[in-house]
């Protein structure tokens, strides 16, 4: 820039010097003019160099500091009216933005670290060489070593090599570092600095299972206590009355009839208690399903023909073959149809069955024209029933069968009309194979 300014002013300086030299001027005037022209020429050239080079050097220093991660340096002295001044202002604004982003990133990273250390699931991150790069506090407790001894070690030496292989999510019964289980394994991939890393999350299922087992025991004890007390209370009362009757020295004339009637009640309540325990055993000992190919329309028509109290309407549906246990699925549909007929018989309504196929699942619907559901919270509670002669195991057993087939069962009141709609959802063979 300096030499270009010199070259730009050189013709004018030479022309001025030539004109002064050929003119009728004194030597003093010639030297004065020459020194003034040369001084002004060199002064403006140096000023131009300083005006351009200095901001460029400042910009270079600013960019170097940004590249090194120092966002605290700012450029000063630039003029707002020229292009270099605008560039300097933009770089200053870029430094402010990068500085704010760094603070936000540091705060977000600190918050994420706190959250990861607070949660009670083990979080492990492995680099492309399968070496441990990140571990939270729960992971330290799982591996029984502080993070400073764990970071940098490969997964195989930690006994975690199998966690980086296979499908997820899945349940792991135990790992070499902690044999006790089970653990729910989830794994995903992420990139850091362009390299693929593996994030492994292990959730301890023991506490959840213990809570579920405790709730199951509580429900079972509550139900058993209720039913057994309902039978034992009258048995105890009648047995006490009969004992008092037999201990009397003088018995009434009809004492034999009283004894016979009391023993009959005791026998009837004992039979009821035996039926209850048999029903409970049936619910608790459902065998695993034996899967085979079943044509949906055929089994629905067969179930509908079994109901003699009311003609069940079957709406034609798409041809569909599923993999299921024919006996268990038939028992499930019989329970649903029987409940629908019981509800429709009270109001003179109808019962309809139809099925649809959506993507990779089958939906079977059973609709009735009854009064609808009055208590939806206790539908699947074992031994809960609103029927005088009901056992309270039909719906719980049906849902248990549906879940054993990796499906679901739901009941709800029909929108905009009377009655109830039961929906049985079962996976088609392709979906069932992926879930297995």
N, C-alpha and C positions, 0 to 999 in steps of 0.2 A: 504493500500500500504506500509506503514511504517513497520507494523508487518510482512508482507510477506517478506520484505527485511531482517528483523531481522531473520526470520525463515530460509531464504535462506542462510544467512552467518553463522548461528549458528554452523552447523557441521564443517566447516573449522576452526572456532575459537576454538571449543572444541578440535579438532584434534591437532591444533597448540599448545594449552596450555598443552595437554598431552605429546606431544613430548618434549616440553621444560622442563616439570616437571621431566620426567624420564632421561633426558640427564644430563651429567656432566657439568652443567653450574652454575655460581655463582648466588646468590640470586639477586644481582643487575641486572644482565643480564636477568634473568627470569622476573623480574618486568618490565624492560624496554620493552622487547618483548611483554609481556602481555598487557601493556598499549598502545603500538603502534598498536597492532592488534585490540584491542577493540576500540580505537579511530578511526582507519580507517574504521572499521566495522560500527560503529555508524554514522560516517561522511557521508559515501556513502549512508547509509539508509536514513538519513535526507535529503541529496541532491536529492535522488530519490523521496522522498515524496514531496519535494518542486517543483521538475520538473513536477510532475504529478498533484498534488492537486491544486497548484496555478493557472495553466491555466484552470482547471475545475471550480474553483471558479470564475475566470474571465468570462468564458463562461456562467455560471449560472447568473452572474450579467447582462451580455449583453442581455441574453434571457429575463430576468425579465424586463429590461428597454424597450425592443421591445414589450413585452406584455402590458406594461403600456403606450405605445405610445411615448416613448422618443427615438427618432432615432439619437440623437446627440452624444451618448457615443460610444467610440471605444476602442477595446482591443489592448494592446501593449505588447511587450516583448516576443512574441511567436517566435519560431524558424521555418523557412520555410521548414526545411528538415524533420520534424516529422509530424505525423498525427494530433496531437493537434494543431500545428501551422497552418496546412491547414484548420482545422475546424474554428479556430479563424479568419482567413482571409476570409473564406466564410461568416461567420456571419457579419463581418465588411462590406463586399460587399452587403449582404442582408439589412443591416441598411441603406447604401447609396441608394439602390434601393427603399426601403420603404419611405425614406425621400423624394426622388424625386417624388415618386407617391403621397405622401401626398401633396406636393406643387402643383403638377398638378391637384389633386382633389380639392384643395382649390381654385386654379385659375379658374378651370372649374365651380365650384359651384358659385363663385362670378360672372363669366360671365353669367351663367344661371339665377342667381338672377337678374342681370341687364336686361337681355333680357325679362324675365317674367314681370318685373316691367315696361318695356318700351312699350310692346305690349298693344293694346287697347281692349283686350278680358279678361274677368274675369277668373282666374285660381284658382280653389279651390281643396284642397286635404283633404280627410277624412280618419281617421284611422279605424281599424276594429270595434271600438265602435261608428262609425259615428260621431266622434268629429273632428272639423276643425283643421287640422294640418298645412296647408300652405294656404296663401292667398296673392295675389299680389296687386298692387296698384289699378288696375281696379276693383278687387274684393272688396277692401275697399270702392271705390266709389259706387259700386253696392249695397253693404249692408249698406252704410252710417255710418260706424263705423271704427275707426282705428284698425289695426291688433291686438294690445295689448288687446283690449276688445273682439275680435272675436275668437282668438285662444283658443282651449280647449272647446268651446261650441259645443253642439251636433247639428246635422242638423235640427232636429225637432224644437228646440227653435229658430233657425234662419229662419224658414220658408222654408227650402231647402230640406225637407224630400222627396218630390216628384222627385227631381232631381236624387236621388240615386235609383230610381225604373223606370221600363218601358224600352222600346227599345230606342236605339240611333243609328244614329243621328235623332233628331226630332226638331220641332219648338215649343217653349213654348211661349204662348202669354203673360204671366205675371207670376211673382212670388210674394209672400206676401211682401218681402222686397222692391221690385220695381214693382208695378203693370204694369207700361208701358212696352210695348214690341213692336214687338216680339223679341225672343231670339232663337238662334240656339244652341241646347244642344248637346254636345258630351261628352261621358263618357267612360273611360277605366280603367282597373285594373292594378296595379303594386304592387310589394312586396318591403317592407323595413324591414330589420332585420328578414326576414322570414315570416312576417305577411302581409296579403293582405290589400291594401289600394285602395281607389277610387279616381281617378282624374277626375274632372268635369271642362269642359271648356264651357263658355257662351259667345257667340258672339252677339253683338247688331246688329240687322238687320234693325233698323230704318234708319240709315244713308244710307245704301245700297238701301233700298226701296225708300227713298226720292230722291236719285240720279237717280234711274231707273225711278221714276215718272217724275222727271224734264226732263230727256232725252225723255221720251215718249211724254210729253207735247210739248217739243220743236219740235220733229218730226211731231207731229200732227198739230201744228200751222203752221209749214213750208209747209206741204203738203196742208192743207186747204187754206192757204194764196195763194199758187201758183195756185191752181185750181180755187178758187173764183176770183182771180184777172184776170185769163185767160178769165173768163166769164164776169166779171163786166167791164173790160176795153172796149171791143167792144160794150157792151150794153150802157155804158156811152157815148162813142163816137157817136154811132148811135142816141141815144136819144137827144144829144146836136144838131146834124145836123138836125134832124126832127123838133126840136123846132125852130131853126133858120129858117127853111123852112116855117113853119106855121106862123111865125111872119112877114114874108115879105108881103108887100102890093101887090106886083106883083109876082105871082108864075109862074114857068115854066109850060108849057102845060102838061108835063109828071110827075107833082108833085105827083099825086095820085099813080102812079106806084112806085115812089121813096119811098113814105110813106109805101106802101104795102110791098116793098122789105125790108125796114128797120125794120118794125114790124115783118116780117118773120124771119129775122136774130135774133132779140131780143127773139122771141119765141123759136127759135132753141137753142140759147145759154142758155136760161132759162131751157129748157128741159134737156140739157146736164148737167147743174149744179144740177138739181133735181136727175138725174140718178147717178151722182157722190155722192151726199149725201145719196142716198139709198144704194149704194154700201158700203159706209163707215159705215152706220148703220148695214148692214149685217155682215161686218167684226167685228164690235165692240160688236155685240149681239149674238155671237155664243152660242147656248144653250149647257148645259152640256150633254155629251153623255149618251145614254141609253144602257147599256151593255147587250149583249145577245150572245149566241153561234152562230158562223158564220163559214161555210165551205169555206176555202180560194179559192179553185179552182172554186167553183160555182160563187162567186161574181166576180172573175176576168173574167170568160167567159161571164157573163152578161154584164159587162162593155165593153168588146171587141165587143160584138154584137151591142152596141149602136152607134159605129163609122161606118158611111156609106161611108166616103170619101176614106178610105184606109183599106185594109184587115190587121188586127192586128194579128200577129203570136203569138200563145201561146205555150210555151214549157212546157210539162207536168212536174209537180213537185210532191213532197211527199204529201200524204193526211195530212191535218192539219186543226184543229179547233181552232179558237181564240175567245176571248171575246171582242166584239166591238159593236159600234153603226153602224148598217148596212147602214142607210141612209147617215151618215157622211162619213163613209169609202168609200162608193160608190161615193160620190161627190168628195172625194180626188182623187180616182183613175181616175174618169172621167176627172178631171183637168189635171192630169199627162198625160193621153193618148191623150187628145186633144192637149196639147202643143207638144207632140211628133209627132203627125200627122201633125200639122202645120209646124214643122221644117222639117219633112221628105218630105212634099209635095213640098217644094222649090227646092229640089235636086233630087227628085225621089227615095229617099231611102226607107227603110223599118222600121217597128216598131215591136219590140218584147217585150213580157212580160214573165218573169219566176220568180219562187220563190224558196227559200231554207230555211231549218230549221237548225240553228246552236245552239246547246246546248238548251237554254231556250228562244230563240227569233226567230221571223220570219222575213225574208228579202224578200221584193218584189221589183223586178228590172224592170224598163221600159226603153228600149233602142230605140234610133232613129238614123237614118242615115242622119241627117241634117248637117248644117255647124258647129254646136257646139255653145258653150256659148262665147260671146264676152265680157261680163261684169258680172263676177261672184260676185262682191261686192254688187250689188244692186238687187240680185235675189229675196230676201224676203222683200224688202222695199215696203210698201203698195203704190199702185197706180203708181209704176214704171213699165213701159212697153215699149217694142220696137216694138209692133204690132200697125199698124195704127188704128185698131178697138178694141184694147185691153183695159181692165179696170184696170189692175195692181193689182187685188185682188186675182187672182187664186192661185198663189203660197203662199202668206201670209196666205190665208184662209186654204190652204192644210197643211201648217206647223202647224197652230194653231190646226187643227183637230188632227194631229199626236201627238202633245204634250199633248192634252187633253186625248189621249189614252195612255199616258206615253211612247210614242215612239219618233221617230225622223225622219226627212226628209232631204235628202241632194241631191244636183245636182252637177255634174262635167262632164267635157269633157271625152270622152272615150279614154283610153290610146291606142296609136298605131292605131287609126282609126278616122273616121269622126263621128260627132254626139255627143250626150249627153246621160248620164246614170243617171236616177233618182233612188234613193234607199230609200225605206220606211221600217223602222225597227219598229216592234211592239213586245211587250212582250207576251209570251205565258201565259196561265192562271196561272200556278204555279208561274212564275216570277211576274206577275201582282199582285197576292195575297200578295207576300212578300213586294212589294213596297207600297201597299195601306196602 
